[in-house]
């Protein structure tokens, strides 16, 4: 059995029209609140679903909708759909955003912040694909750099450090990166420019190798009685 139902205000005027089966008319759904008393729910039964959908569409067109300024119903569609068309992905107007913002401020409700909330893997893929489509212009890069200049960067986590280390492992040093390290007072080795200087212009492995060779020569000289 199918039916069409109306939810009434205290003054008897309807504010929502729907079609359903079972307990649909007596259960809250969406942003619409149930009537305070069961007497404010009117039901008209139909044997066929098509008749219930037609009656729903007829009642909505008769009473009109508030969102398009044609009547007093809170319905967001003209009815007659099974299931109703999804509103997901619909762009919200700036006027409605401002109305919602004022209402939340009057009620003292602070919307939940998305700051420091990690993105899901699916969200990361979508952001990556979107950014690949649009190449950043030099002006855009300059603006971003100026907006972030002087801001303190949060410390990297251990996971980020390990990920960065894996990415840079085996990657040859560019002249720009080598110059940046040199400006920080870090001297690079003469034998391997991508390694830090340890002693006598050598990196740690090369310095240790040279020390081992020098030690071996000294031991041979001692055994030979030359030292």
Long-range contacts (C-beta under 8 A, 24 or more apart in sequence): 1-45, 1-46, 1-47, 2-45, 2-46, 2-47, 2-48, 2-49, 2-51, 2-52, 3-43, 3-44, 3-45, 3-46, 3-52, 4-43, 4-44, 4-46, 4-52, 4-55, 4-56, 4-59, 5-41, 5-42, 5-43, 5-44, 6-41, 6-42, 6-59, 7-32, 7-34, 7-35, 7-40, 7-41, 8-35, 8-40, 8-41, 8-42, 9-35, 9-40, 10-36, 10-40, 13-72, 14-42, 14-59, 14-63, 14-72, 14-73, 15-72, 15-73, 15-74, 16-73, 16-74, 16-75, 17-56, 17-59, 17-60, 17-63, 17-73, 17-75, 17-79, 18-56, 18-75, 19-49, 19-52, 19-53, 19-55, 19-56, 19-79, 19-82, 31-74, 32-74, 49-82, 53-79, 53-80, 53-81, 53-82, 54-80, 56-80
